[in-house]
Amino acid sequence: MKTIRAVGAVFAGVLIAATVACSGGGSPAPDSESEQPTKLRLALHWTYPVAEWDGIVVADELGYYEEAGLDVELQFLSGSTATVQAVAAGESDLGLAGPDTILSGVDSGLEFTVVANHLQRTSSGVIAPAASGIESFEDLEGKTVSTAAASPEQAMLRSKLAEAGLDSESDLALSFVDPQAKCTVVLSGAADACTGQNNHHVIQFADEGVDPLFLSFSTEEQPILGHSIFANDAYLADHADAVSRFLEATMRGYETAAEDLDAVVDIYVKQRPETDAAFLLKTLEASHELMYSDRTDEHGWGWMDDTAWQALADSLLAGEVLGSEVSVSEIYTNDYLPEDAWKPQPLD
């Protein structure tokens, strides 16, 4: 495990001490010096660290996992689908992926259990230049919208269009492009809008000098979850305490990160010097805004309920990603979350 103390010192001793106090001092390490730490393989949904993982990055760099008696191996994979498959196959013990892909995996018969929801609202939606006059899903009629083919994000778009009374086959044009290019083509003028994330693509628009408008797939009436942490069922059965310790250490990482995002940027830049620090800071801020909800106000970090999972399942069913209804109460548990958990708040 990497522990870069020089960068960790940026957080200052008083901040780390306060975080440990708020979190109950962290999870206990192994009972004796001779006891080996528990190995845990964590599959992540991209090939390099992204902003929404900053709590994991901080927990790793500041030694929170080591203090919890864990030897965490971070596995950088290409996309949520690869992450879900790795966890289901037992090649990874835990994973972090989009909940839409998680539900699709459940629908196809894969077995795992969601143990925490660190983004309480999805970052996904439709992005368009504000000058386009697009202010609602109804306004997409007659427009060209770029998206990635065969993706849950595209399925949620179809669901939202149907709710708006639009036929996605005849009332507008869907342009299927490489996921990396779906919003670039809007900026180049080849499409009117794109599916994307408000903690990445919206910032990309603004940095290109284009005032963005964002139509979220999640609403107050129909809240949809963001990325979640899930466990291989066999690993969970044999290592329940390790999963609890992992979630507590991860929560501590997110709590520490929220106190000083500039210090988080320093850690990322140290790991990958080519990182655009200014862009990263904006994505960190946007990601942390997605970490709180009425659920976390009441129960703390990572908490889930049927309502948000059901809203997502309904959208995916309407978008024909799911072949049948999913019993959402059976796919997740809050049992491994820390007691008296940190309650994320909007950033100042």
Secondary structure as the mmCIF struct_conf table of DSSP 4:
data_model
#
loop_
_struct_conf.conf_type_id
_struct_conf.id
_struct_conf.beg_label_comp_id
_struct_conf.beg_label_asym_id
_struct_conf.beg_label_seq_id
_struct_conf.end_label_comp_id
_struct_conf.end_label_asym_id
_struct_conf.end_label_seq_id
HELX_RH_AL_P HELX_RH_AL_P1 ARG A 5 GLY A 8
HELX_RH_3T_P HELX_RH_3T_P1 ALA A 9 PHE A 11
HELX_RH_AL_P HELX_RH_AL_P2 GLY A 13 CYS A 22
TURN_TY1_P TURN_TY1_P1 SER A 23 GLY A 25
BEND BEND1 ASP A 31 SER A 32
TURN_TY1_P TURN_TY1_P2 GLU A 33 SER A 34
BEND BEND2 GLU A 35 GLU A 35
HELX_LH_PP_P HELX_LH_PP_P1 GLN A 36 PRO A 37
STRN STRN1 THR A 38 LEU A 44
BEND BEND3 HIS A 45 TYR A 48
HELX_RH_3T_P HELX_RH_3T_P2 ALA A 51 TRP A 53
HELX_RH_AL_P HELX_RH_AL_P3 ASP A 54 GLU A 61
TURN_TY1_P TURN_TY1_P3 LEU A 62 GLY A 63
HELX_RH_AL_P HELX_RH_AL_P4 TYR A 64 GLU A 67
TURN_TY1_P TURN_TY1_P4 ALA A 68 GLY A 69
STRN STRN2 LEU A 70 PHE A 76
BEND BEND4 SER A 78 GLY A 79
HELX_RH_AL_P HELX_RH_AL_P5 SER A 80 ALA A 88
TURN_TY1_P TURN_TY1_P5 ALA A 89 GLY A 90
BEND BEND5 GLU A 91 GLU A 91
BEND BEND6 ASP A 93 ASP A 93
STRN STRN3 LEU A 94 ALA A 97
HELX_RH_AL_P HELX_RH_AL_P6 PRO A 99 ASP A 107
TURN_TY1_P TURN_TY1_P6 SER A 108 GLY A 109
STRN STRN4 PHE A 112 ALA A 116
BEND BEND7 HIS A 118 HIS A 118
BEND BEND8 GLN A 120 ARG A 121
STRN STRN5 SER A 124 PRO A 129
HELX_RH_3T_P HELX_RH_3T_P3 ALA A 130 SER A 132
BEND BEND9 SER A 136 SER A 136
HELX_RH_3T_P HELX_RH_3T_P4 PHE A 137 LEU A 140
TURN_TY1_P TURN_TY1_P7 GLU A 141 GLY A 142
STRN STRN6 THR A 144 THR A 147
TURN_TY1_P TURN_TY1_P8 ALA A 149 ALA A 150
HELX_RH_AL_P HELX_RH_AL_P7 PRO A 152 GLU A 163
TURN_TY1_P TURN_TY1_P9 ALA A 164 GLY A 165
TURN_TY1_P TURN_TY1_P10 SER A 168 ASP A 171
BEND BEND10 LEU A 172 LEU A 172
STRN STRN7 ALA A 173 PHE A 176
HELX_RH_3T_P HELX_RH_3T_P5 PRO A 179 ALA A 181
TURN_TY1_P TURN_TY1_P11 LYS A 182 CYS A 183
HELX_RH_AL_P HELX_RH_AL_P8 THR A 184 LEU A 187
TURN_TY1_P TURN_TY1_P12 SER A 188 GLY A 189
BEND BEND11 ALA A 190 ALA A 190
BEND BEND12 ASP A 192 ASP A 192
STRN STRN8 ALA A 193 GLN A 197
TURN_TY1_P TURN_TY1_P13 ASN A 198 HIS A 200
HELX_RH_AL_P HELX_RH_AL_P9 HIS A 201 ASP A 207
TURN_TY1_P TURN_TY1_P14 GLU A 208 GLY A 209
STRN STRN9 PRO A 212 SER A 216
BEND BEND13 PHE A 217 PHE A 217
BEND BEND14 GLU A 220 GLN A 222
STRN STRN10 SER A 228 ASN A 232
HELX_RH_AL_P HELX_RH_AL_P10 ASP A 233 ASP A 238
HELX_RH_AL_P HELX_RH_AL_P11 ALA A 240 GLU A 259
HELX_RH_AL_P HELX_RH_AL_P12 LEU A 261 GLN A 271
TURN_TY1_P TURN_TY1_P15 PRO A 273 GLU A 274
HELX_RH_AL_P HELX_RH_AL_P13 ALA A 277 GLU A 289
TURN_TY1_P TURN_TY1_P16 LEU A 290 LEU A 290
BEND BEND15 MET A 291 MET A 291
HELX_RH_AL_P HELX_RH_AL_P14 ASP A 294 HIS A 299
TURN_TY1_P TURN_TY1_P17 TRP A 301 GLY A 302
HELX_RH_AL_P HELX_RH_AL_P15 ASP A 306 ALA A 318
TURN_TY1_P TURN_TY1_P18 GLY A 319 GLU A 320
BEND BEND16 VAL A 321 SER A 324
HELX_RH_3T_P HELX_RH_3T_P6 VAL A 328 GLU A 330
TURN_TY1_P TURN_TY1_P19 ILE A 331 ILE A 331
STRN STRN11 TYR A 332 TYR A 332
TURN_TY1_P TURN_TY1_P20 ASP A 335 TYR A 336
BEND BEND17 LEU A 337 LEU A 337
HELX_LH_PP_P HELX_LH_PP_P2 PRO A 338 PRO A 338
TURN_TY1_P TURN_TY1_P21 GLU A 339 ASP A 340
#
